[in-house]
């Protein structure tokens, strides 16, 4: 009883008991991650085995690092690493900053009807199916009746087969990603902008600061922690790409630019049934992501003071 009373007097325990309803709301989220994220980690061992579903995890013969060696010695290894990294680096350079600028611009709009209209129009693509997105991209880039090629021809150029030329794959992928996700991604930054005290802007106006100076001296520093957190998360997933979009856009003509690790894992594991090899590749991919996350978090904490932990 004495231990129980001392526990109840603990400030942290008292805080939990006072807000028990909020902590109860966390239970479904915790259950989701435990059931679908942590428990399946038991299956990581098949990356080191010649897995046979009939024998199960433990009875399947162990092969050690053979699956990893097979992947590293594959003729596709260098190409897949290069394509995966390049696409994500291009996303960091072009797709990541645009929602920030878009949020700042929208935040400066004072006409509420115009602001809400622009936001709604930019949100819509995010809710479209990936199949619909790729179909729209194929339509607008079609060399015979696509809008983009019609514009090119109107200026005297020749039609470009965007979906069939490997050198254009990354450009089309990144461009369509910007159109699809820019509005939705800006929500985080709009929320951060809403938390800035208007008094600071009023004081800057009194001091004669221009709109550009207000953005540079007030807006960007105030949302810098949010930017850094989102950047850390982006770097932590630099080896990941959505399988569905790449898979739908991929064909034999652009395979040299669209051959990426997640799609290869999908084809190897689901289509070919080589579960151990696919698990080894995916494990390698996630270890690289984890290392990059640690490095990005440590670097951000030292340079800016903002970090995930």
Secondary structure, 3 states (H helix, E strand, C coil): CHHHHHHHHCHHHHHHHHCHHHHHHHHHHHHHHHHHHHHHHHHHHHHHECCCCCCHHHHCCECCCHHHHHHHCCCCHHHHHHHHHHHHHHHHHHHHHHHHHHHHHHHHCCCHHHHHHHHHHHHHHHHCCHHHHHHHHHHHCCCCCCHHHHHHHHCCCCCCCCCCCHHHHHHHHHHHHHHHHHHHHHHHHHHHHHCCCHHHHHHHHHCCCCHHHHHHHHHHHHHHHHHHHHHHHHHHCCCCCCHHHHHHHCCCCCHHHHCCHHHHHHHHHHHCCCHHHHHHHHHHHHHHHHHHHHHHHHHHHHHCCCCCC
